[in-house]
Amino acid sequence: MRYTGVMSERGLVHSQRPPGRPIGFQRWRDLLFLHWRLPAEVVRPLVPPALELDLWDGEAWVGVVPFTMRDVSPWWSPSVPWISNFHELNLRTYVKGPAGSAPGVWFFSLEAARLAAVLIARMGWSLPYFWAAMALGKEGDQVHYRSRRRGFGGPAHFSADYTLGAPLAPPLPGSLEFFLVERYVLYAMGSGGALRRGWVHHIPYPLRAVTLSALDESIRAASGLGSPGAPCHVVASPGVDVDIYPLEMIDAPA
């Protein structure tokens, strides 16, 4: 299905398929979206000046999103089971690019269970990936995620137990849920401080309610974003199939 980009006051209404051919393909599965509110002044120093924070009612939002990668492959090759399938987790906030660029995501850190994926993403995508020991367990609607950073990057861990609930109606543009979940652009700083932008394309996330029974994590604190209390917003998704487009350099104010 092809989508065209439509903007609202709260951002993209749905995904825009960029021109040209994707450089890769991925299946994102078993996603958990955990979000906390934070004062904008806490998050602002941790985001490059070229990017504007994308706020909701004057507040910044920080998300922790564990999930599983399946069939990761470049456009010219089929996936390879051992290399192409692994768990991942990201810590992110929401931003707007310069000169009216699309709203998107800024990653503070990303964990991946495959060292080769960490090295490729660090070198080719300028993204702060870290190698981690990770596990996902599922028993019916009961789900258990575990992650512990290994090697470089300092200690950081994540553990969550939750139960999947009923399917949710698709979030409407202009709703908080849409603002937090439907993001199709990432921003990264390349070598020399050049701002880069990359698009993904997929159908809107199918969402399910979640009952979170246990959470223990230091992912946020490891990036200077720790805050007490339970997440303010939690949903899950069985996943989407994703086309990946190359990073492009964009103009940024001096």
C-alpha positions as CSV (number, residue, x, y, z in Angstrom):
1,M,0.0,0.0,0.0
2,R,1.4,3.4,-0.9
3,Y,1.0,6.4,1.4
4,T,1.6,10.1,0.7
5,G,2.8,12.5,3.4
6,V,0.1,14.6,4.9
7,M,0.9,17.1,7.7
8,S,-1.3,18.1,10.6
9,E,-0.6,20.5,13.6
10,R,0.6,17.4,15.5
11,G,2.9,16.0,12.7
12,L,2.5,13.4,10.0
13,V,-0.9,12.0,9.5
14,H,0.5,8.9,7.9
15,S,3.7,7.7,6.4
16,Q,5.2,9.3,3.4
17,R,7.0,6.9,0.9
18,P,10.1,8.7,-0.2
19,P,11.1,8.7,-3.8
20,G,13.6,6.2,-5.0
21,R,14.2,2.6,-3.9
22,P,14.6,1.4,-0.3
23,I,18.0,0.3,0.7
24,G,16.8,-2.4,3.0
25,F,13.9,-4.3,4.6
26,Q,13.0,-5.2,8.2
27,R,10.2,-6.8,10.1
28,W,9.6,-5.2,13.5
29,R,7.8,-7.5,15.9
30,D,6.6,-7.6,19.5
31,L,7.0,-3.9,20.2
32,L,6.4,-2.4,23.6
33,F,6.1,1.4,23.8
34,L,6.8,2.9,27.2
35,H,6.7,6.7,27.6
36,W,7.4,9.2,30.4
37,R,6.8,13.0,30.5
38,L,9.8,15.2,31.2
39,P,10.3,18.9,31.5
40,A,11.6,20.3,28.2
41,E,14.5,21.9,30.0
42,V,15.7,18.5,31.1
43,V,15.7,17.0,27.6
44,R,16.8,20.1,25.6
45,P,20.6,20.0,26.5
46,L,20.8,16.4,25.3
47,V,19.4,17.1,21.8
48,P,21.5,18.9,19.1
49,P,20.7,22.6,18.7
50,A,19.8,22.1,15.0
51,L,16.7,20.1,16.2
52,E,13.7,21.6,17.9
53,L,12.0,19.5,20.6
54,D,8.6,18.2,19.5
55,L,6.5,18.9,22.6
56,W,3.0,17.8,23.7
57,D,1.3,20.5,25.8
58,G,4.7,22.0,26.6
59,E,6.3,18.8,27.8
60,A,8.9,16.5,26.3
61,W,8.3,12.8,26.1
62,V,10.9,10.1,26.4
63,G,10.2,6.6,25.1
64,V,11.8,3.2,25.7
65,V,10.9,0.7,23.0
66,P,12.0,-2.9,23.1
67,F,11.2,-5.1,20.1
68,T,12.5,-7.9,17.8
69,M,14.1,-7.4,14.4
70,R,13.3,-10.1,11.8
71,D,14.5,-10.6,8.3
72,V,16.9,-7.6,8.3
73,S,18.4,-7.4,4.8
74,P,19.7,-5.0,2.1
75,W,17.5,-4.7,-1.0
76,W,19.9,-6.9,-3.0
77,S,20.0,-9.9,-0.7
78,P,17.7,-12.3,1.2
79,S,17.9,-12.3,4.9
80,V,20.2,-14.7,6.7
81,P,18.6,-16.3,9.8
82,W,21.5,-15.9,12.3
83,I,22.5,-12.4,11.2
84,S,19.1,-11.0,10.3
85,N,17.1,-11.8,13.4
86,F,17.9,-10.2,16.8
87,H,16.3,-8.2,19.6
88,E,16.7,-4.4,19.9
89,L,15.7,-1.6,22.3
90,N,15.8,2.1,21.9
91,L,15.6,5.2,24.1
92,R,14.3,8.2,22.2
93,T,12.6,11.6,22.2
94,Y,10.6,13.5,19.6
95,V,12.0,16.4,17.5
96,K,11.3,18.6,14.6
97,G,14.0,19.1,11.9
98,P,15.1,22.5,10.6
99,A,13.4,24.5,7.9
100,G,10.1,22.7,8.3
101,S,11.5,19.2,8.0
102,A,9.2,16.4,9.1
103,P,8.8,15.6,12.8
104,G,10.7,12.6,13.9
105,V,12.8,10.7,16.4
106,W,16.1,11.4,18.1
107,F,17.8,8.4,19.7
108,F,19.8,8.7,22.9
109,S,20.8,5.1,22.7
110,L,20.0,1.8,21.0
111,E,20.7,-1.7,22.3
112,A,21.0,-4.7,19.9
113,A,21.8,-8.3,20.6
114,R,23.8,-8.7,17.4
115,L,27.3,-7.2,17.5
116,A,27.6,-7.0,13.7
117,A,24.4,-4.9,13.7
118,V,25.8,-2.6,16.3
119,L,29.0,-2.0,14.4
120,I,27.2,-1.4,11.0
121,A,24.8,1.0,12.6
122,R,27.5,3.0,14.4
123,M,29.7,3.3,11.3
124,G,27.0,3.6,8.5
125,W,24.2,5.4,10.3
126,S,26.0,7.4,13.0
127,L,23.6,6.0,15.6
128,P,24.6,5.3,19.3
129,Y,24.2,1.5,19.3
130,F,25.4,-0.7,22.1
131,W,25.9,-4.4,22.3
132,A,23.6,-6.1,24.8
133,A,22.6,-9.6,26.0
134,M,18.9,-9.7,25.3
135,A,16.0,-12.2,25.6
136,L,12.3,-12.3,24.8
137,G,9.9,-14.8,26.3
138,K,6.2,-15.3,25.3
139,E,3.6,-17.5,26.9
140,G,0.3,-16.7,25.3
141,D,-0.4,-13.1,26.1
142,Q,2.4,-13.0,28.8
143,V,5.6,-11.3,27.5
144,H,9.0,-10.9,29.2
145,Y,11.8,-8.7,27.9
146,R,15.3,-8.7,29.3
147,S,18.4,-6.7,28.2
148,R,21.8,-6.0,29.8
149,R,24.4,-3.9,28.1
150,R,27.8,-5.6,27.5
151,G,31.2,-4.4,26.6
152,F,31.4,-0.6,25.9
153,G,29.0,2.1,26.9
154,G,28.8,1.5,30.7
155,P,26.1,-0.5,32.6
156,A,22.5,-0.3,31.5
157,H,19.7,-2.9,31.9
158,F,16.1,-3.3,31.1
159,S,13.5,-5.9,32.4
160,A,9.8,-5.8,31.8
161,D,6.9,-8.3,32.3
162,Y,3.5,-7.5,30.9
163,T,0.2,-8.9,29.6
164,L,-1.2,-8.1,26.2
165,G,-4.8,-6.8,26.3
166,A,-7.5,-6.2,23.7
167,P,-6.7,-4.6,20.3
168,L,-7.1,-0.8,20.3
169,A,-8.7,1.4,17.6
170,P,-6.2,3.1,15.3
171,P,-5.0,6.3,17.0
172,L,-6.4,9.4,15.5
173,P,-4.1,12.2,14.2
174,G,-4.0,14.8,16.9
175,S,-4.2,12.3,19.7
176,L,-1.3,11.7,22.2
177,E,-1.1,8.1,21.2
178,F,-0.6,9.0,17.5
179,F,2.0,11.6,18.5
180,L,4.0,9.0,20.4
181,V,3.8,6.0,18.1
182,E,3.5,7.1,14.5
183,R,7.0,8.3,13.7
184,Y,8.6,7.7,10.3
185,V,11.7,9.8,10.4
186,L,15.0,9.6,12.4
187,Y,17.6,12.3,12.8
188,A,21.3,11.6,13.4
189,M,24.5,13.6,13.6
190,G,27.1,12.4,11.1
191,S,30.8,13.0,11.2
192,G,31.8,16.7,11.4
193,G,28.4,17.5,13.0
194,A,26.4,17.3,9.8
195,L,22.7,16.7,10.5
196,R,21.3,13.7,8.7
197,R,17.7,12.4,8.2
198,G,16.4,8.9,7.3
199,W,12.9,7.8,6.4
200,V,11.2,4.5,7.0
201,H,7.9,3.4,5.5
202,H,5.3,1.0,6.9
203,I,1.6,0.8,7.5
204,P,0.2,2.3,10.8
205,Y,1.0,0.2,13.8
206,P,-1.8,-2.1,15.0
207,L,-1.9,-1.5,18.7
208,R,-3.0,-3.5,21.8
209,A,-3.6,-2.5,25.4
210,V,-1.0,-3.5,28.0
211,T,-1.0,-4.4,31.7
212,L,2.5,-3.8,32.9
213,S,3.3,-6.0,35.9
214,A,7.0,-5.4,36.4
215,L,9.5,-2.9,35.2
216,D,13.2,-2.4,36.2
217,E,15.4,-0.4,34.0
218,S,18.5,1.9,34.0
219,I,18.4,2.7,30.3
220,R,17.1,6.3,30.9
221,A,19.5,7.0,33.7
222,A,22.4,5.9,31.6
223,S,21.7,8.7,29.2
224,G,21.0,11.3,31.9
225,L,17.2,11.0,31.7
226,G,16.3,9.0,34.8
227,S,13.0,9.9,36.5
228,P,11.0,8.0,39.2
229,G,7.6,6.5,38.7
230,A,5.8,4.3,36.3
231,P,5.5,5.2,32.7
232,C,2.7,7.6,31.8
233,H,1.7,5.8,28.6
234,V,2.1,2.1,27.6
235,V,0.9,0.3,24.5
236,A,2.2,-2.7,22.4
237,S,2.1,-3.7,18.8
238,P,2.5,-7.1,17.1
239,G,4.6,-5.3,14.5
240,V,4.9,-4.0,11.0
241,D,7.0,-4.7,7.9
242,V,9.3,-1.8,7.2
243,D,11.1,-0.4,4.2
244,I,14.3,1.5,5.1
245,Y,15.6,4.5,3.1
246,P,19.1,5.9,3.1
247,L,20.2,8.7,5.3
248,E,20.4,12.1,3.6
249,M,22.2,15.2,4.7
250,I,19.9,18.2,5.3
251,D,20.6,21.9,5.8
252,A,20.8,23.0,9.4
253,P,21.2,26.5,10.9
254,A,24.8,27.4,11.7
